Amino acid sequence: MPKTPESTYEPAYDAQKIADHLIGRVHSHLSDCTILYLTTTDETIVKGRIAMAKTTLMTPLQRYLDSGKASDQDGARVAIVIDRAIWQRLTLTQRTALIDHELMHIVATDDSETDWKLR
């Protein structure tokens, strides 16, 4: 049986640049939310369909690893993981719409402006 290639993850600096612009103009409630932007070779399936991107809350272990081993309190709170093959085919307008959509999933919890949940 042929070996399937392992998933790879890379920083998505261009997605972060788009998000920084959107957060400054449209999603100012996220200005204190640390978000990790990645692309992946994995296909993400959501509700039986291939998703262009997926937004998830980071676990304490993931936050610790993202922090550079300082503390789980210092790492990113949220990750936006984008399908690399799809991302490469999108226009700038489509990329902006995708990142805007993913940012809309992130909201502060009712009891905190520095703790986050997804809707």
Disulfide bonds with the S-S distance in Angstrom:
none
